[in-house]
């Protein structure tokens, strides 16, 4: 199951009420679907774009 996307997670800071900054990540919404017997992993945004084009 290989990743077939070039997109990366967003990186930023969690900011608490006391204004402490700690690193956080927003991961992609990766979805795995089976097409023609192969499992393909793409982000949800890419699947939506493919469905819209079809």
C-alpha positions, 0 to 999 in steps of 0.5 A, spaced: 500 500 500 503 505 497 502 513 498 500 516 492 499 523 494 504 529 494 501 533 500 504 533 507 501 534 513 500 542 516 504 544 522 503 549 527 502 551 534 497 549 539 496 555 543 493 555 550 490 560 554 496 562 558 499 563 551 504 557 551 506 554 544 507 547 543 507 544 536 502 540 533 500 537 526 494 536 522 494 530 518 491 529 512 484 525 511 487 519 508 482 514 505 484 507 502 480 504 496 480 498 492 480 499 485 481 493 480 484 489 485 489 494 488 489 498 494 490 506 493 491 511 498 489 518 497 487 524 501 479 525 501 480 531 497 483 528 491 478 522 491 472 528 491 476 531 485 476 525 481 469 523 483 467 530 480 471 530 474 468 523 472 
